Amino acid sequence: MTLDILFLFRLVGLAMVGLLLANFIAAKRLSYAQNLAQSDLLVRQIFYVHCGYIMLLIAGLGFLCLGWPHLLLEGAMGRVVCYFFGVFWASRVVVQLTYYDPERRREERGWDLFFLVLFATIAIIFFIGGSITR
């Protein structure tokens, strides 16, 4: 089981790399700069700082999952980290289902389903990792 979950954590790491790239694509596709141009300067700055920190978190998680997935299975801290990220990514699914504009989700149904499945799968992998005692 340990080797299987290590492989799954590495797949999560690759998914994190993909999410980093998707953030750059989304910025262009959703016209972040044009949409934020009418915003107050501070709001625009906060938006970009938040995006940067989220991308840094995703990069760090990807780095951990690709390089040292076994650390996620060691001791209480590994369990807590796994459960935290399980809740983190599961909450992302809830946000997508309950907060995002339903009409826009219908227009982008393929991407909507792709990201729902991706985030749910990542959450499940972290919950499994957290349940493994070592």
C-alpha positions as CSV (number, residue, x, y, z in Angstrom):
1,M,0.0,0.0,0.0
2,T,2.8,2.4,0.8
3,L,4.4,2.2,-2.6
4,D,1.0,2.8,-4.2
5,I,0.3,5.9,-2.2
6,L,3.8,7.2,-2.9
7,F,3.1,6.8,-6.6
8,L,-0.3,8.6,-6.1
9,F,1.4,11.5,-4.2
10,R,3.9,11.8,-7.1
11,L,0.9,12.0,-9.5
12,V,-0.5,14.8,-7.3
13,G,2.9,16.5,-7.6
14,L,2.6,16.4,-11.4
15,A,-1.0,17.7,-11.1
16,M,0.4,20.7,-9.1
17,V,2.8,21.5,-11.9
18,G,-0.2,21.4,-14.3
19,L,-2.2,23.7,-12.0
20,L,0.7,26.2,-11.9
21,L,0.6,26.3,-15.7
22,A,-3.2,26.5,-15.7
23,N,-3.0,29.6,-13.6
24,F,-1.0,31.4,-16.3
25,I,-3.4,30.2,-19.0
26,A,-6.4,31.3,-16.9
27,A,-5.0,34.7,-16.3
28,K,-4.9,35.3,-20.1
29,R,-8.1,33.5,-21.0
30,L,-10.1,35.2,-18.3
31,S,-8.5,38.6,-19.0
32,Y,-7.4,39.3,-15.5
33,A,-5.5,42.5,-16.4
34,Q,-8.4,44.0,-18.3
35,N,-11.0,43.0,-15.7
36,L,-8.9,44.4,-12.9
37,A,-8.1,47.6,-14.7
38,Q,-11.2,49.2,-13.4
39,S,-10.5,48.1,-9.8
40,D,-8.9,50.2,-7.2
41,L,-5.1,49.9,-7.2
42,L,-5.0,48.3,-3.8
43,V,-7.6,45.7,-4.8
44,R,-5.6,44.9,-7.9
45,Q,-2.4,44.5,-5.9
46,I,-4.1,42.3,-3.3
47,F,-5.5,40.1,-6.0
48,Y,-2.1,39.6,-7.6
49,V,-0.4,39.0,-4.2
50,H,-3.1,36.4,-3.3
51,C,-2.6,34.7,-6.7
52,G,1.2,34.7,-6.2
53,Y,0.9,33.2,-2.7
54,I,-1.5,30.5,-3.9
55,M,0.8,29.6,-6.7
56,L,3.7,29.4,-4.3
57,L,1.7,27.1,-2.0
58,I,0.8,24.9,-5.0
59,A,4.5,24.9,-6.1
60,G,5.7,23.9,-2.7
61,L,3.1,21.1,-2.4
62,G,4.1,19.9,-5.8
63,F,7.8,19.9,-4.9
64,L,7.0,18.0,-1.7
65,C,4.9,15.4,-3.5
66,L,7.4,14.9,-6.2
67,G,10.6,14.9,-4.2
68,W,9.7,13.6,-0.7
69,P,6.2,12.0,-0.7
70,H,7.3,9.6,2.0
71,L,7.4,12.5,4.5
72,L,3.6,12.8,4.1
73,L,3.3,9.3,5.6
74,E,5.7,9.8,8.6
75,G,4.3,10.6,12.0
76,A,1.6,12.8,13.3
77,M,2.8,15.8,11.3
78,G,2.5,13.9,8.0
79,R,-1.0,12.8,8.9
80,V,-2.0,16.4,9.8
81,V,-0.6,17.8,6.6
82,C,-2.4,15.1,4.6
83,Y,-5.7,15.8,6.3
84,F,-5.3,19.5,5.9
85,F,-4.7,19.2,2.2
86,G,-7.5,16.7,1.9
87,V,-9.9,19.3,3.4
88,F,-8.2,22.1,1.4
89,W,-8.9,20.4,-2.0
90,A,-12.3,19.0,-1.0
91,S,-13.3,22.6,-0.1
92,R,-12.2,23.7,-3.6
93,V,-14.8,21.2,-5.0
94,V,-17.5,22.7,-2.8
95,V,-16.6,26.2,-3.8
96,Q,-16.7,25.3,-7.5
97,L,-20.1,23.7,-7.0
98,T,-21.7,26.3,-4.9
99,Y,-20.1,29.7,-5.5
100,Y,-19.0,29.9,-9.2
101,D,-21.5,31.2,-11.7
102,P,-23.6,28.3,-12.9
103,E,-24.0,29.8,-16.4
104,R,-20.3,30.2,-16.8
105,R,-19.8,26.6,-15.5
106,R,-22.2,25.4,-18.2
107,E,-20.4,27.3,-20.9
108,E,-17.1,25.7,-19.8
109,R,-18.6,22.3,-19.0
110,G,-15.6,20.3,-20.1
111,W,-13.1,22.3,-18.0
112,D,-15.6,22.4,-15.1
113,L,-15.8,18.6,-15.0
114,F,-12.1,18.2,-15.5
115,F,-11.3,20.4,-12.5
116,L,-14.0,18.9,-10.3
117,V,-12.7,15.4,-10.9
118,L,-9.1,16.6,-10.5
119,F,-9.7,18.4,-7.2
120,A,-11.8,15.6,-5.8
121,T,-9.2,13.0,-6.7
122,I,-6.4,15.1,-5.1
123,A,-8.5,15.4,-1.9
124,I,-9.2,11.6,-1.8
125,I,-5.5,10.9,-2.2
126,F,-4.6,13.1,0.7
127,F,-7.3,11.6,2.9
128,I,-6.0,8.1,2.1
129,G,-2.5,9.3,2.9
130,G,-3.6,10.7,6.2
131,S,-5.4,7.5,7.1
132,I,-2.2,5.4,6.6
133,T,-0.4,5.0,9.9
134,R,3.4,4.6,10.0
